[in-house]
Amino acid sequence: MKTENNLKNLSRMETVTTYERAKQRVEALKGFYGHLTIYILVNLGIFLIRFDVLQYFADKQAGQEPAFIEWLDWNMVLTPFWWGIGLLVHGFIVFRPTLGLFKNWEKRQIEKYMAQDDHDTNDI
């Protein structure tokens, strides 16, 4: 009887835990898609204004400081590159495959300890 009640409680706990995990997953997906959207918009903006900005500073400097123009050009190229690596890592974290080894480990451990607790209680 006690084991049956424990299993019902476990089932309710699993439902809540399943809901919470699903909610966390949706939040992680929203975070990734928001990150991807900002990445696309900012880098599209950088791409569209890149040559205008470079030309503006080239005209202003009139050849006095070519290292600055080169530095600015490299930063406009490397920003999407490094940010893209960060976005890729974010994607791996969000879309990582669930490892089958640990998939039901928590459930098995809870059931094991509940059965052990029930056995210990019956021995008294």
Secondary structure, DSSP 8 states (H G I E B T S, - for coil): -HHHHHHHHHHHHHHHHHHHHHHHHHHHHHHHHHHHHHHHHHHHHHHHHHHHHHHHHHHHHTTS-HHHHHHHHHHHHHHHHHHHHHHHHHHHHHT----TTTTTHHHHHHHHHHHHHHHHHHH-
